[in-house]
Amino acid sequence: MGRGAPLIYLYGVTPGRYMPVWPVYIVRDHPAELSFSVAVDALTQRRLHRQGFRERVLRAYQEQCAICRLRHD
């Protein structure tokens, strides 16, 4: 946090699936809760919401294509 170095954050989209998000920066430390706060820009926030939508659609179609019914992402 003191260096302001960018990090890669693994964002949990659904159980067992993660999306790497970068760059993120630690902006606050909460030692009492053993946690910290990360900052992302507006573009990164939009990407996070799109990925969540994508995962919900894949789950709804049981991980298969709605057009050809083949099982691919």
PDB file of N, H, CA, C and O in Angstrom:
ATOM      1  N   MET A   1       0.835  -1.177   0.000  1.00  0.00           N
ATOM      2  CA  MET A   1       0.000   0.000   0.000  1.00  0.00           C
ATOM      3  C   MET A   1       0.878   1.238   0.000  1.00  0.00           C
ATOM      4  O   MET A   1       0.592   2.209  -0.702  1.00  0.00           O
ATOM      5  N   GLY A   2       1.930   1.208   0.773  1.00  0.00           N
ATOM      6  H   GLY A   2       2.162   0.420   1.343  1.00  0.00           H
ATOM      7  CA  GLY A   2       2.828   2.358   0.853  1.00  0.00           C
ATOM      8  C   GLY A   2       3.533   2.654  -0.458  1.00  0.00           C
ATOM      9  O   GLY A   2       3.832   3.811  -0.752  1.00  0.00           O
ATOM     10  N   ARG A   3       3.799   1.634  -1.243  1.00  0.00           N
ATOM     11  H   ARG A   3       3.556   0.694  -1.005  1.00  0.00           H
ATOM     12  CA  ARG A   3       4.480   1.809  -2.532  1.00  0.00           C
ATOM     13  C   ARG A   3       3.539   2.228  -3.649  1.00  0.00           C
ATOM     14  O   ARG A   3       3.984   2.760  -4.666  1.00  0.00           O
ATOM     15  N   GLY A   4       2.242   1.995  -3.472  1.00  0.00           N
ATOM     16  H   GLY A   4       1.881   1.563  -2.645  1.00  0.00           H
ATOM     17  CA  GLY A   4       1.283   2.308  -4.530  1.00  0.00           C
ATOM     18  C   GLY A   4       1.426   1.374  -5.718  1.00  0.00           C
ATOM     19  O   GLY A   4       1.100   1.739  -6.848  1.00  0.00           O
ATOM     20  N   ALA A   5       1.911   0.176  -5.461  1.00  0.00           N
ATOM     21  H   ALA A   5       2.175  -0.121  -4.544  1.00  0.00           H
ATOM     22  CA  ALA A   5       2.123  -0.788  -6.542  1.00  0.00           C
ATOM     23  C   ALA A   5       0.800  -1.405  -6.976  1.00  0.00           C
ATOM     24  O   ALA A   5      -0.028  -1.744  -6.130  1.00  0.00           O
ATOM     25  N   PRO A   6       0.589  -1.555  -8.278  1.00  0.00           N
ATOM     26  CA  PRO A   6      -0.640  -2.201  -8.744  1.00  0.00           C
ATOM     27  C   PRO A   6      -0.603  -3.700  -8.450  1.00  0.00           C
ATOM     28  O   PRO A   6       0.457  -4.327  -8.466  1.00  0.00           O
ATOM     29  N   LEU A   7      -1.777  -4.254  -8.182  1.00  0.00           N
ATOM     30  H   LEU A   7      -2.637  -3.745  -8.169  1.00  0.00           H
ATOM     31  CA  LEU A   7      -1.908  -5.670  -7.876  1.00  0.00           C
ATOM     32  C   LEU A   7      -2.938  -6.316  -8.789  1.00  0.00           C
ATOM     33  O   LEU A   7      -3.704  -5.632  -9.468  1.00  0.00           O
ATOM     34  N   ILE A   8      -2.945  -7.626  -8.792  1.00  0.00           N
ATOM     35  H   ILE A   8      -2.323  -8.182  -8.240  1.00  0.00           H
ATOM     36  CA  ILE A   8      -3.986  -8.396  -9.471  1.00  0.00           C
ATOM     37  C   ILE A   8      -4.889  -8.958  -8.377  1.00  0.00           C
ATOM     38  O   ILE A   8      -4.412  -9.579  -7.427  1.00  0.00           O
ATOM     39  N   TYR A   9      -6.185  -8.740  -8.515  1.00  0.00           N
ATOM     40  H   TYR A   9      -6.573  -8.236  -9.286  1.00  0.00           H
ATOM     41  CA  TYR A   9      -7.159  -9.204  -7.537  1.00  0.00           C
ATOM     42  C   TYR A   9      -8.007 -10.296  -8.181  1.00  0.00           C
ATOM     43  O   TYR A   9      -8.509 -10.113  -9.289  1.00  0.00           O
ATOM     44  N   LEU A  10      -8.170 -11.421  -7.506  1.00  0.00           N
ATOM     45  H   LEU A  10      -7.762 -11.570  -6.606  1.00  0.00           H
ATOM     46  CA  LEU A  10      -9.006 -12.505  -8.023  1.00  0.00           C
ATOM     47  C   LEU A  10     -10.402 -12.347  -7.452  1.00  0.00           C
ATOM     48  O   LEU A  10     -10.639 -12.621  -6.276  1.00  0.00           O
ATOM     49  N   TYR A  11     -11.326 -11.902  -8.296  1.00  0.00           N
ATOM     50  H   TYR A  11     -11.134 -11.680  -9.252  1.00  0.00           H
ATOM     51  CA  TYR A  11     -12.696 -11.600  -7.922  1.00  0.00           C
ATOM     52  C   TYR A  11     -13.560 -12.845  -8.093  1.00  0.00           C
ATOM     53  O   TYR A  11     -13.622 -13.409  -9.185  1.00  0.00           O
ATOM     54  N   GLY A  12     -14.222 -13.274  -7.031  1.00  0.00           N
ATOM     55  H   GLY A  12     -14.171 -12.815  -6.144  1.00  0.00           H
ATOM     56  CA  GLY A  12     -15.089 -14.444  -7.102  1.00  0.00           C
ATOM     57  C   GLY A  12     -16.376 -14.121  -7.837  1.00  0.00           C
ATOM     58  O   GLY A  12     -17.176 -13.307  -7.376  1.00  0.00           O
ATOM     59  N   VAL A  13     -16.571 -14.758  -8.976  1.00  0.00           N
ATOM     60  H   VAL A  13     -15.920 -15.419  -9.350  1.00  0.00           H
ATOM     61  CA  VAL A  13     -17.750 -14.504  -9.800  1.00  0.00           C
ATOM     62  C   VAL A  13     -18.874 -15.445  -9.389  1.00  0.00           C
ATOM     63  O   VAL A  13     -19.990 -15.002  -9.118  1.00  0.00           O
ATOM     64  N   THR A  14     -18.587 -16.726  -9.343  1.00  0.00           N
ATOM     65  H   THR A  14     -17.680 -17.087  -9.563  1.00  0.00           H
ATOM     66  CA  THR A  14     -19.503 -17.750  -8.850  1.00  0.00           C
ATOM     67  C   THR A  14     -18.646 -18.726  -8.051  1.00  0.00           C
ATOM     68  O   THR A  14     -17.420 -18.683  -8.156  1.00  0.00           O
ATOM     69  N   PRO A  15     -19.243 -19.587  -7.272  1.00  0.00           N
ATOM     70  CA  PRO A  15     -18.431 -20.530  -6.494  1.00  0.00           C
ATOM     71  C   PRO A  15     -17.468 -21.332  -7.383  1.00  0.00           C
ATOM     72  O   PRO A  15     -17.890 -22.020  -8.313  1.00  0.00           O
ATOM     73  N   GLY A  16     -16.181 -21.230  -7.080  1.00  0.00           N
ATOM     74  H   GLY A  16     -15.839 -20.671  -6.324  1.00  0.00           H
ATOM     75  CA  GLY A  16     -15.168 -21.963  -7.826  1.00  0.00           C
ATOM     76  C   GLY A  16     -14.686 -21.272  -9.092  1.00  0.00           C
ATOM     77  O   GLY A  16     -13.803 -21.798  -9.769  1.00  0.00           O
ATOM     78  N   ARG A  17     -15.236 -20.108  -9.435  1.00  0.00           N
ATOM     79  H   ARG A  17     -15.953 -19.681  -8.885  1.00  0.00           H
ATOM     80  CA  ARG A  17     -14.807 -19.372 -10.629  1.00  0.00           C
ATOM     81  C   ARG A  17     -14.374 -17.972 -10.235  1.00  0.00           C
ATOM     82  O   ARG A  17     -15.079 -17.260  -9.520  1.00  0.00           O
ATOM     83  N   TYR A  18     -13.214 -17.601 -10.711  1.00  0.00           N
ATOM     84  H   TYR A  18     -12.641 -18.180 -11.292  1.00  0.00           H
ATOM     85  CA  TYR A  18     -12.644 -16.303 -10.380  1.00  0.00           C
ATOM     86  C   TYR A  18     -12.234 -15.575 -11.646  1.00  0.00           C
ATOM     87  O   TYR A  18     -11.881 -16.190 -12.652  1.00  0.00           O
ATOM     88  N   MET A  19     -12.289 -14.245 -11.576  1.00  0.00           N
ATOM     89  H   MET A  19     -12.576 -13.745 -10.759  1.00  0.00           H
ATOM     90  CA  MET A  19     -11.858 -13.422 -12.690  1.00  0.00           C
ATOM     91  C   MET A  19     -10.727 -12.529 -12.190  1.00  0.00           C
ATOM     92  O   MET A  19     -10.889 -11.834 -11.188  1.00  0.00           O
ATOM     93  N   PRO A  20      -9.578 -12.540 -12.878  1.00  0.00           N
ATOM     94  CA  PRO A  20      -8.499 -11.638 -12.461  1.00  0.00           C
ATOM     95  C   PRO A  20      -8.857 -10.203 -12.835  1.00  0.00           C
ATOM     96  O   PRO A  20      -9.311  -9.934 -13.947  1.00  0.00           O
ATOM     97  N   VAL A  21      -8.649  -9.295 -11.903  1.00  0.00           N
ATOM     98  H   VAL A  21      -8.280  -9.513 -10.999  1.00  0.00           H
ATOM     99  CA  VAL A  21      -8.929  -7.877 -12.123  1.00  0.00           C
ATOM    100  C   VAL A  21      -7.635  -7.117 -11.865  1.00  0.00           C
ATOM    101  O   VAL A  21      -6.973  -7.330 -10.850  1.00  0.00           O
ATOM    102  N   TRP A  22      -7.283  -6.239 -12.779  1.00  0.00           N
ATOM    103  H   TRP A  22      -7.821  -6.066 -13.604  1.00  0.00           H
ATOM    104  CA  TRP A  22      -6.079  -5.432 -12.605  1.00  0.00           C
ATOM    105  C   TRP A  22      -6.198  -4.162 -13.394  1.00  0.00           C
ATOM    106  O   TRP A  22      -6.973  -4.145 -14.351  1.00  0.00           O
ATOM    107  N   PRO A  23      -5.526  -3.136 -13.091  1.00  0.00           N
ATOM    108  CA  PRO A  23      -4.796  -2.990 -11.829  1.00  0.00           C
ATOM    109  C   PRO A  23      -5.743  -2.605 -10.708  1.00  0.00           C
ATOM    110  O   PRO A  23      -6.721  -1.891 -10.926  1.00  0.00           O
ATOM    111  N   VAL A  24      -5.453  -3.075  -9.523  1.00  0.00           N
ATOM    112  H   VAL A  24      -4.658  -3.656  -9.345  1.00  0.00           H
ATOM    113  CA  VAL A  24      -6.155  -2.640  -8.323  1.00  0.00           C
ATOM    114  C   VAL A  24      -5.102  -2.118  -7.359  1.00  0.00           C
ATOM    115  O   VAL A  24      -3.936  -2.507  -7.422  1.00  0.00           O
ATOM    116  N   TYR A  25      -5.522  -1.241  -6.474  1.00  0.00           N
ATOM    117  H   TYR A  25      -6.469  -0.924  -6.422  1.00  0.00           H
ATOM    118  CA  TYR A  25      -4.603  -0.639  -5.521  1.00  0.00           C
ATOM    119  C   TYR A  25      -5.197  -0.735  -4.125  1.00  0.00           C
ATOM    120  O   TYR A  25      -6.383  -0.468  -3.928  1.00  0.00           O
ATOM    121  N   ILE A  26      -4.379  -1.113  -3.166  1.00  0.00           N
ATOM    122  H   ILE A  26      -3.416  -1.330  -3.326  1.00  0.00           H
ATOM    123  CA  ILE A  26      -4.829  -1.131  -1.777  1.00  0.00           C
ATOM    124  C   ILE A  26      -4.838   0.316  -1.303  1.00  0.00           C
ATOM    125  O   ILE A  26      -3.828   1.014  -1.390  1.00  0.00           O
ATOM    126  N   VAL A  27      -5.990   0.760  -0.802  1.00  0.00           N
ATOM    127  H   VAL A  27      -6.811   0.193  -0.732  1.00  0.00           H
ATOM    128  CA  VAL A  27      -6.123   2.156  -0.381  1.00  0.00           C
ATOM    129  C   VAL A  27      -6.323   2.311   1.123  1.00  0.00           C
ATOM    130  O   VAL A  27      -6.144   3.405   1.659  1.00  0.00           O
ATOM    131  N   ARG A  28      -6.691   1.230   1.810  1.00  0.00           N
ATOM    132  H   ARG A  28      -6.836   0.341   1.375  1.00  0.00           H
ATOM    133  CA  ARG A  28      -6.915   1.307   3.248  1.00  0.00           C
ATOM    134  C   ARG A  28      -6.674  -0.060   3.865  1.00  0.00           C
ATOM    135  O   ARG A  28      -7.001  -1.092   3.280  1.00  0.00           O
ATOM    136  N   ASP A  29      -6.104  -0.046   5.042  1.00  0.00           N
ATOM    137  H   ASP A  29      -5.838   0.793   5.518  1.00  0.00           H
ATOM    138  CA  ASP A  29      -5.824  -1.272   5.780  1.00  0.00           C
ATOM    139  C   ASP A  29      -6.711  -1.297   7.025  1.00  0.00           C
ATOM    140  O   ASP A  29      -6.842  -0.281   7.707  1.00  0.00           O
ATOM    141  N   HIS A  30      -7.317  -2.438   7.325  1.00  0.00           N
ATOM    142  H   HIS A  30      -7.211  -3.263   6.771  1.00  0.00           H
ATOM    143  CA  HIS A  30      -8.174  -2.593   8.496  1.00  0.00           C
ATOM    144  C   HIS A  30      -7.638  -3.754   9.345  1.00  0.00           C
ATOM    145  O   HIS A  30      -8.190  -4.853   9.305  1.00  0.00           O
ATOM    146  N   PRO A  31      -6.574  -3.518  10.105  1.00  0.00           N
ATOM    147  CA  PRO A  31      -5.935  -4.610  10.856  1.00  0.00           C
ATOM    148  C   PRO A  31      -6.866  -5.313  11.849  1.00  0.00           C
ATOM    149  O   PRO A  31      -6.744  -6.522  12.047  1.00  0.00           O
ATOM    150  N   ALA A  32      -7.779  -4.594  12.467  1.00  0.00           N
ATOM    151  H   ALA A  32      -7.879  -3.612  12.306  1.00  0.00           H
ATOM    152  CA  ALA A  32      -8.670  -5.211  13.456  1.00  0.00           C
ATOM    153  C   ALA A  32      -9.568  -6.273  12.819  1.00  0.00           C
ATOM    154  O   ALA A  32      -9.894  -7.277  13.452  1.00  0.00           O
ATOM    155  N   GLU A  33      -9.967  -6.044  11.555  1.00  0.00           N
ATOM    156  H   GLU A  33      -9.702  -5.228  11.041  1.00  0.00           H
ATOM    157  CA  GLU A  33     -10.822  -7.008  10.847  1.00  0.00           C
ATOM    158  C   GLU A  33     -10.028  -7.944   9.942  1.00  0.00           C
ATOM    159  O   GLU A  33     -10.608  -8.794   9.266  1.00  0.00           O
ATOM    160  N   LEU A  34      -8.707  -7.792   9.928  1.00  0.00           N
ATOM    161  H   LEU A  34      -8.237  -7.102  10.477  1.00  0.00           H
ATOM    162  CA  LEU A  34      -7.842  -8.567   9.038  1.00  0.00           C
ATOM    163  C   LEU A  34      -8.304  -8.432   7.589  1.00  0.00           C
ATOM    164  O   LEU A  34      -8.427  -9.423   6.870  1.00  0.00           O
ATOM    165  N   SER A  35      -8.560  -7.189   7.169  1.00  0.00           N
ATOM    166  H   SER A  35      -8.460  -6.383   7.753  1.00  0.00           H
ATOM    167  CA  SER A  35      -9.021  -6.929   5.808  1.00  0.00           C
ATOM    168  C   SER A  35      -8.406  -5.641   5.288  1.00  0.00           C
ATOM    169  O   SER A  35      -7.694  -4.936   6.002  1.00  0.00           O
ATOM    170  N   PHE A  36      -8.698  -5.354   4.030  1.00  0.00           N
ATOM    171  H   PHE A  36      -9.277  -5.927   3.450  1.00  0.00           H
ATOM    172  CA  PHE A  36      -8.210  -4.130   3.407  1.00  0.00           C
ATOM    173  C   PHE A  36      -9.206  -3.692   2.338  1.00  0.00           C
ATOM    174  O   PHE A  36     -10.067  -4.470   1.925  1.00  0.00           O
ATOM    175  N   SER A  37      -9.085  -2.453   1.896  1.00  0.00           N
ATOM    176  H   SER A  37      -8.386  -1.821   2.231  1.00  0.00           H
ATOM    177  CA  SER A  37      -9.955  -1.910   0.850  1.00  0.00           C
ATOM    178  C   SER A  37      -9.143  -1.724  -0.423  1.00  0.00           C
ATOM    179  O   SER A  37      -8.003  -1.260  -0.393  1.00  0.00           O
ATOM    180  N   VAL A  38      -9.751  -2.093  -1.532  1.00  0.00           N
ATOM    181  H   VAL A  38     -10.677  -2.469  -1.556  1.00  0.00           H
ATOM    182  CA  VAL A  38      -9.086  -1.954  -2.826  1.00  0.00           C
ATOM    183  C   VAL A  38      -9.835  -0.925  -3.674  1.00  0.00           C
ATOM    184  O   VAL A  38     -11.053  -0.783  -3.568  1.00  0.00           O
ATOM    185  N   ALA A  39      -9.095  -0.220  -4.504  1.00  0.00           N
ATOM    186  H   ALA A  39      -8.105  -0.336  -4.589  1.00  0.00           H
ATOM    187  CA  ALA A  39      -9.692   0.755  -5.415  1.00  0.00           C
ATOM    188  C   ALA A  39      -9.534   0.259  -6.842  1.00  0.00           C
ATOM    189  O   ALA A  39      -8.476  -0.231  -7.235  1.00  0.00           O
ATOM    190  N   VAL A  40     -10.611   0.396  -7.610  1.00  0.00           N
ATOM    191  H   VAL A  40     -11.471   0.794  -7.291  1.00  0.00           H
ATOM    192  CA  VAL A  40     -10.600   0.075  -9.039  1.00  0.00           C
ATOM    193  C   VAL A  40     -11.199   1.267  -9.770  1.00  0.00           C
ATOM    194  O   VAL A  40     -11.930   2.062  -9.179  1.00  0.00           O
ATOM    195  N   ASP A  41     -10.889   1.390 -11.059  1.00  0.00           N
ATOM    196  H   ASP A  41     -10.296   0.744 -11.539  1.00  0.00           H
ATOM    197  CA  ASP A  41     -11.458   2.496 -11.818  1.00  0.00           C
ATOM    198  C   ASP A  41     -12.841   2.119 -12.357  1.00  0.00           C
ATOM    199  O   ASP A  41     -13.279   0.980 -12.197  1.00  0.00           O
ATOM    200  N   ALA A  42     -13.526   3.069 -12.994  1.00  0.00           N
ATOM    201  H   ALA A  42     -13.169   3.995 -13.124  1.00  0.00           H
ATOM    202  CA  ALA A  42     -14.894   2.852 -13.486  1.00  0.00           C
ATOM    203  C   ALA A  42     -14.940   1.751 -14.542  1.00  0.00           C
ATOM    204  O   ALA A  42     -15.882   0.959 -14.561  1.00  0.00           O
ATOM    205  N   LEU A  43     -13.940   1.687 -15.420  1.00  0.00           N
ATOM    206  H   LEU A  43     -13.174   2.330 -15.404  1.00  0.00           H
ATOM    207  CA  LEU A  43     -13.904   0.656 -16.463  1.00  0.00           C
ATOM    208  C   LEU A  43     -13.824  -0.727 -15.829  1.00  0.00           C
ATOM    209  O   LEU A  43     -14.517  -1.648 -16.263  1.00  0.00           O
ATOM    210  N   THR A  44     -13.002  -0.880 -14.827  1.00  0.00           N
ATOM    211  H   THR A  44     -12.439  -0.132 -14.475  1.00  0.00           H
ATOM    212  CA  THR A  44     -12.860  -2.162 -14.148  1.00  0.00           C
ATOM    213  C   THR A  44     -14.178  -2.559 -13.487  1.00  0.00           C
ATOM    214  O   THR A  44     -14.558  -3.729 -13.532  1.00  0.00           O
ATOM    215  N   GLN A  45     -14.875  -1.613 -12.878  1.00  0.00           N
ATOM    216  H   GLN A  45     -14.566  -0.663 -12.841  1.00  0.00           H
ATOM    217  CA  GLN A  45     -16.158  -1.917 -12.247  1.00  0.00           C
ATOM    218  C   GLN A  45     -17.169  -2.416 -13.274  1.00  0.00           C
ATOM    219  O   GLN A  45     -17.927  -3.342 -12.987  1.00  0.00           O
ATOM    220  N   ARG A  46     -17.194  -1.818 -14.469  1.00  0.00           N
ATOM    221  H   ARG A  46     -16.578  -1.066 -14.702  1.00  0.00           H
ATOM    222  CA  ARG A  46     -18.105  -2.273 -15.518  1.00  0.00           C
ATOM    223  C   ARG A  46     -17.763  -3.689 -15.947  1.00  0.00           C
ATOM    224  O   ARG A  46     -18.659  -4.508 -16.151  1.00  0.00           O
ATOM    225  N   ARG A  47     -16.453  -3.995 -16.089  1.00  0.00           N
ATOM    226  H   ARG A  47     -15.724  -3.330 -15.924  1.00  0.00           H
ATOM    227  CA  ARG A  47     -16.046  -5.346 -16.476  1.00  0.00           C
ATOM    228  C   ARG A  47     -16.482  -6.370 -15.441  1.00  0.00           C
ATOM    229  O   ARG A  47     -16.888  -7.474 -15.805  1.00  0.00           O
ATOM    230  N   LEU A  48     -16.408  -6.029 -14.157  1.00  0.00           N
ATOM    231  H   LEU A  48     -16.079  -5.132 -13.861  1.00  0.00           H
ATOM    232  CA  LEU A  48     -16.811  -6.957 -13.109  1.00  0.00           C
ATOM    233  C   LEU A  48     -18.287  -7.298 -13.223  1.00  0.00           C
ATOM    234  O   LEU A  48     -18.667  -8.459 -13.070  1.00  0.00           O
ATOM    235  N   HIS A  49     -19.118  -6.309 -13.487  1.00  0.00           N
ATOM    236  H   HIS A  49     -18.810  -5.366 -13.610  1.00  0.00           H
ATOM    237  CA  HIS A  49     -20.553  -6.563 -13.590  1.00  0.00           C
ATOM    238  C   HIS A  49     -20.880  -7.379 -14.837  1.00  0.00           C
ATOM    239  O   HIS A  49     -21.776  -8.222 -14.796  1.00  0.00           O
ATOM    240  N   ARG A  50     -20.183  -7.151 -15.932  1.00  0.00           N
ATOM    241  H   ARG A  50     -19.455  -6.466 -15.965  1.00  0.00           H
ATOM    242  CA  ARG A  50     -20.413  -7.933 -17.149  1.00  0.00           C
ATOM    243  C   ARG A  50     -20.086  -9.394 -16.927  1.00  0.00           C
ATOM    244  O   ARG A  50     -20.819 -10.275 -17.376  1.00  0.00           O
ATOM    245  N   GLN A  51     -18.988  -9.656 -16.234  1.00  0.00           N
ATOM    246  H   GLN A  51     -18.392  -8.941 -15.869  1.00  0.00           H
ATOM    247  CA  GLN A  51     -18.575 -11.036 -15.988  1.00  0.00           C
ATOM    248  C   GLN A  51     -19.608 -11.760 -15.132  1.00  0.00           C
ATOM    249  O   GLN A  51     -19.906 -12.930 -15.373  1.00  0.00           O
ATOM    250  N   GLY A  52     -20.149 -11.077 -14.143  1.00  0.00           N
ATOM    251  H   GLY A  52     -19.907 -10.127 -13.947  1.00  0.00           H
ATOM    252  CA  GLY A  52     -21.182 -11.697 -13.314  1.00  0.00           C
ATOM    253  C   GLY A  52     -22.411 -12.049 -14.137  1.00  0.00           C
ATOM    254  O   GLY A  52     -23.001 -13.114 -13.954  1.00  0.00           O
ATOM    255  N   PHE A  53     -22.798 -11.156 -15.045  1.00  0.00           N
ATOM    256  H   PHE A  53     -22.318 -10.291 -15.194  1.00  0.00           H
ATOM    257  CA  PHE A  53     -23.930 -11.418 -15.935  1.00  0.00           C
ATOM    258  C   PHE A  53     -23.631 -12.620 -16.818  1.00  0.00           C
ATOM    259  O   PHE A  53     -24.486 -13.486 -17.000  1.00  0.00           O
ATOM    260  N   ARG A  54     -22.422 -12.676 -17.367  1.00  0.00           N
ATOM    261  H   ARG A  54     -21.728 -11.973 -17.219  1.00  0.00           H
ATOM    262  CA  ARG A  54     -22.018 -13.787 -18.229  1.00  0.00           C
ATOM    263  C   ARG A  54     -22.123 -15.116 -17.486  1.00  0.00           C
ATOM    264  O   ARG A  54     -22.635 -16.097 -18.025  1.00  0.00           O
ATOM    265  N   GLU A  55     -21.641 -15.141 -16.260  1.00  0.00           N
ATOM    266  H   GLU A  55     -21.226 -14.344 -15.822  1.00  0.00           H
ATOM    267  CA  GLU A  55     -21.675 -16.377 -15.476  1.00  0.00           C
ATOM    268  C   GLU A  55     -23.113 -16.810 -15.189  1.00  0.00           C
ATOM    269  O   GLU A  55     -23.417 -18.002 -15.221  1.00  0.00           O
ATOM    270  N   ARG A  56     -23.997 -15.854 -14.910  1.00  0.00           N
ATOM    271  H   ARG A  56     -23.751 -14.885 -14.883  1.00  0.00           H
ATOM    272  CA  ARG A  56     -25.399 -16.206 -14.654  1.00  0.00           C
ATOM    273  C   ARG A  56     -26.059 -16.773 -15.906  1.00  0.00           C
ATOM    274  O   ARG A  56     -26.852 -17.711 -15.817  1.00  0.00           O
ATOM    275  N   VAL A  57     -25.739 -16.210 -17.077  1.00  0.00           N
ATOM    276  H   VAL A  57     -25.095 -15.448 -17.150  1.00  0.00           H
ATOM    277  CA  VAL A  57     -26.301 -16.719 -18.330  1.00  0.00           C
ATOM    278  C   VAL A  57     -25.780 -18.121 -18.611  1.00  0.00           C
ATOM    279  O   VAL A  57     -26.554 -18.996 -18.997  1.00  0.00           O
ATOM    280  N   LEU A  58     -24.476 -18.353 -18.425  1.00  0.00           N
ATOM    281  H   LEU A  58     -23.847 -17.641 -18.111  1.00  0.00           H
ATOM    282  CA  LEU A  58     -23.907 -19.686 -18.641  1.00  0.00           C
ATOM    283  C   LEU A  58     -24.560 -20.713 -17.723  1.00  0.00           C
ATOM    284  O   LEU A  58     -24.869 -21.829 -18.141  1.00  0.00           O
ATOM    285  N   ARG A  59     -24.763 -20.328 -16.485  1.00  0.00           N
ATOM    286  H   ARG A  59     -24.512 -19.421 -16.145  1.00  0.00           H
ATOM    287  CA  ARG A  59     -25.399 -21.243 -15.536  1.00  0.00           C
ATOM    288  C   ARG A  59     -26.841 -21.534 -15.960  1.00  0.00           C
ATOM    289  O   ARG A  59     -27.300 -22.672 -15.861  1.00  0.00           O
ATOM    290  N   ALA A  60     -27.555 -20.505 -16.434  1.00  0.00           N
ATOM    291  H   ALA A  60     -27.182 -19.581 -16.515  1.00  0.00           H
ATOM    292  CA  ALA A  60     -28.949 -20.685 -16.851  1.00  0.00           C
ATOM    293  C   ALA A  60     -29.059 -21.645 -18.037  1.00  0.00           C
ATOM    294  O   ALA A  60     -30.016 -22.412 -18.134  1.00  0.00           O
ATOM    295  N   TYR A  61     -28.080 -21.598 -18.932  1.00  0.00           N
ATOM    296  H   TYR A  61     -27.302 -20.974 -18.854  1.00  0.00           H
ATOM    297  CA  TYR A  61     -28.087 -22.489 -20.098  1.00  0.00           C
ATOM    298  C   TYR A  61     -27.291 -23.760 -19.844  1.00  0.00           C
ATOM    299  O   TYR A  61     -26.969 -24.495 -20.778  1.00  0.00           O
ATOM    300  N   GLN A  62     -26.976 -24.018 -18.579  1.00  0.00           N
ATOM    301  H   GLN A  62     -27.238 -23.421 -17.820  1.00  0.00           H
ATOM    302  CA  GLN A  62     -26.254 -25.215 -18.158  1.00  0.00           C
ATOM    303  C   GLN A  62     -24.947 -25.398 -18.928  1.00  0.00           C
ATOM    304  O   GLN A  62     -24.629 -26.487 -19.403  1.00  0.00           O
ATOM    305  N   GLU A  63     -24.197 -24.290 -19.035  1.00  0.00           N
ATOM    306  H   GLU A  63     -24.455 -23.404 -18.649  1.00  0.00           H
ATOM    307  CA  GLU A  63     -22.865 -24.290 -19.652  1.00  0.00           C
ATOM    308  C   GLU A  63     -22.876 -24.750 -21.104  1.00  0.00           C
ATOM    309  O   GLU A  63     -21.878 -25.289 -21.581  1.00  0.00           O
ATOM    310  N   GLN A  64     -23.969 -24.551 -21.808  1.00  0.00           N
ATOM    311  H   GLN A  64     -24.780 -24.113 -21.421  1.00  0.00           H
ATOM    312  CA  GLN A  64     -23.982 -24.929 -23.225  1.00  0.00           C
ATOM    313  C   GLN A  64     -24.488 -23.758 -24.063  1.00  0.00           C
ATOM    314  O   GLN A  64     -25.195 -22.882 -23.565  1.00  0.00           O
ATOM    315  N   CYS A  65     -24.122 -23.756 -25.321  1.00  0.00           N
ATOM    316  H   CYS A  65     -23.548 -24.467 -25.726  1.00  0.00           H
ATOM    317  CA  CYS A  65     -24.497 -22.703 -26.253  1.00  0.00           C
ATOM    318  C   CYS A  65     -26.005 -22.738 -26.503  1.00  0.00           C
ATOM    319  O   CYS A  65     -26.574 -23.808 -26.716  1.00  0.00           O
ATOM    320  N   ALA A  66     -26.647 -21.577 -26.479  1.00  0.00           N
ATOM    321  H   ALA A  66     -26.185 -20.708 -26.306  1.00  0.00           H
ATOM    322  CA  ALA A  66     -28.093 -21.502 -26.703  1.00  0.00           C
ATOM    323  C   ALA A  66     -28.453 -21.754 -28.164  1.00  0.00           C
ATOM    324  O   ALA A  66     -29.607 -22.052 -28.471  1.00  0.00           O
ATOM    325  N   ILE A  67     -27.484 -21.638 -29.064  1.00  0.00           N
ATOM    326  H   ILE A  67     -26.546 -21.396 -28.814  1.00  0.00           H
ATOM    327  CA  ILE A  67     -27.755 -21.820 -30.494  1.00  0.00           C
ATOM    328  C   ILE A  67     -27.449 -23.246 -30.940  1.00  0.00           C
ATOM    329  O   ILE A  67     -28.309 -23.918 -31.509  1.00  0.00           O
ATOM    330  N   CYS A  68     -26.215 -23.713 -30.681  1.00  0.00           N
ATOM    331  H   CYS A  68     -25.516 -23.168 -30.219  1.00  0.00           H
ATOM    332  CA  CYS A  68     -25.814 -25.026 -31.200  1.00  0.00           C
ATOM    333  C   CYS A  68     -25.896 -26.139 -30.151  1.00  0.00           C
ATOM    334  O   CYS A  68     -25.763 -27.314 -30.492  1.00  0.00           O
ATOM    335  N   ARG A  69     -26.115 -25.784 -28.871  1.00  0.00           N
ATOM    336  H   ARG A  69     -26.223 -24.829 -28.593  1.00  0.00           H
ATOM    337  CA  ARG A  69     -26.227 -26.730 -27.754  1.00  0.00           C
ATOM    338  C   ARG A  69     -24.923 -27.462 -27.412  1.00  0.00           C
ATOM    339  O   ARG A  69     -24.928 -28.381 -26.593  1.00  0.00           O
ATOM    340  N   LEU A  70     -23.813 -27.065 -28.031  1.00  0.00           N
ATOM    341  H   LEU A  70     -23.809 -26.318 -28.697  1.00  0.00           H
ATOM    342  CA  LEU A  70     -22.524 -27.647 -27.663  1.00  0.00           C
ATOM    343  C   LEU A  70     -22.090 -27.048 -26.325  1.00  0.00           C
ATOM    344  O   LEU A  70     -22.417 -25.905 -26.006  1.00  0.00           O
ATOM    345  N   ARG A  71     -21.361 -27.828 -25.564  1.00  0.00           N
ATOM    346  H   ARG A  71     -21.095 -28.756 -25.824  1.00  0.00           H
ATOM    347  CA  ARG A  71     -20.907 -27.354 -24.260  1.00  0.00           C
ATOM    348  C   ARG A  71     -19.569 -26.654 -24.391  1.00  0.00           C
ATOM    349  O   ARG A  71     -18.516 -27.287 -24.313  1.00  0.00           O
ATOM    350  N   HIS A  72     -19.614 -25.369 -24.587  1.00  0.00           N
ATOM    351  H   HIS A  72     -20.470 -24.855 -24.651  1.00  0.00           H
ATOM    352  CA  HIS A  72     -18.414 -24.520 -24.608  1.00  0.00           C
ATOM    353  C   HIS A  72     -18.787 -23.166 -24.054  1.00  0.00           C
ATOM    354  O   HIS A  72     -19.944 -22.756 -24.142  1.00  0.00           O
ATOM    355  N   ASP A  73     -17.823 -22.463 -23.483  1.00  0.00           N
ATOM    356  H   ASP A  73     -16.882 -22.796 -23.411  1.00  0.00           H
ATOM    357  CA  ASP A  73     -18.106 -21.151 -22.881  1.00  0.00           C
ATOM    358  C   ASP A  73     -18.423 -20.124 -23.938  1.00  0.00           C
ATOM    359  O   ASP A  73     -18.686 -18.966 -23.614  1.00  0.00           O
TER     360      ASP A  73
END
